Each structure stands twice: as C-alpha cells, then as structure tokens.
Amino acid sequence: MQTLDLGVASAGSPALLRACIVDEHAAVREWLAGKLEGLGIGTSAASGTVADGVAAIRTHRPDLVVVDNRLPDGRGVDLCREVSDLTPLLTLILHTGVISPLEEKQAYDAGVARIAFKSIQGEDLLAAVAEFASRRRASDPAP
C-alpha cells in the first residue's frame, strides 16, 4: 500500500475535521494537505490509487475525501461509489480537469457532493473545501 499516513487528525482535537486525499501526483497531495491544514482540516492519509484510497478511507473514516477522477488504477468516480455506501456521512469532492455529462451524472449518482475543476491556483477546489468546512462546523453542536 502506497498510502502516506499523516496522522494529523488523531493528534489534535477530537473536533478537528479529517480528510483523505486521493491523487496520483505526490506534489498535488502535499499542496492540498497544506491548504487543508490552513482551513483547519487535518489530513489523515494521502494516497495515489483507487485501491490505496479505499483502504485509507476504511481505516481513517474521514469527514471529507478529495479524489482525482483519473487515477492509475481506475476512476475516482468508482472509488466514490465504493466508499459512499460504506460511510454515508462522508463528503466526497471529485477533482477533475474535464468531465463529460455522463461522468458528471455517474459522479453524483456515486455520492459526490461537488465536482471541482482543476486550475493552476485550485480556486474551485479550495472553495468547495471551504464550503464543506463551513457547513460541517455550523452543523456540529458546540462543545
């Protein structure tokens, strides 16, 4: 398994939101983990394949998964379909450069909450993650 267990979420407060990142590019995983941390979201694991991503999600039970749709061993949509049944409260954000209308329908049918399009600065992805964090924190009862 090629999953990087970052352990960030378990070391902090129990109220810390936790995420898994699934993207074939290590540089993207590292960049996104840093951005998530800036939004108060700990990265539990970062993986580069569908198989490793599913295993990481099963192990870490995150609140959020950001998954690339094009992975070396399959599509992110297929990962989303597999894990959405496993963890119904999981928020899935599909990160992609392009998506056909059929793939978009398949993504939403697979439990994807939002499709975020790739860009140099990652504006759409960061907006989707910030929206998730804001909604989740608003719905959590105060300690």
RABELGI-V662666 format. One record per backbone hydrogen bond with DSSP energy under -1.0 kcal/mol. CO is the residue of the C=O (numbers start at 1). NH is the residue of the N-H. If there is no record, write none. Layout:
BEGIN
[[CO/NH] [CO/NH]]
END
This chain:
BEGIN
[[4/46] [7/11] [13/16] [17/42] [18/63] [18/64] [19/44] [20/66] [21/47] [22/68] [25/29] [26/30] [27/31] [28/32] [29/33] [30/34] [31/35] [32/36] [33/37] [34/38] [36/41] [37/40] [42/19] [43/8] [44/6] [44/7] [45/21] [46/4] [47/23] [49/53] [50/54] [51/55] [52/56] [53/57] [54/58] [55/59] [56/60] [57/61] [63/91] [64/20] [65/93] [66/22] [67/95] [69/76] [71/74] [74/71] [75/79] [76/80] [77/81] [78/82] [79/83] [80/84] [83/87] [87/90] [91/65] [92/113] [92/114] [93/67] [94/116] [95/69] [96/118] [100/104] [101/105] [102/106] [103/107] [104/108] [105/109] [106/110] [107/112] [108/111] [114/94] [116/96] [122/126] [123/127] [124/128] [125/129] [126/130] [127/131] [128/132] [129/133] [130/134] [131/135] [132/136] [133/137] [134/138] [135/139] [136/140]]
END
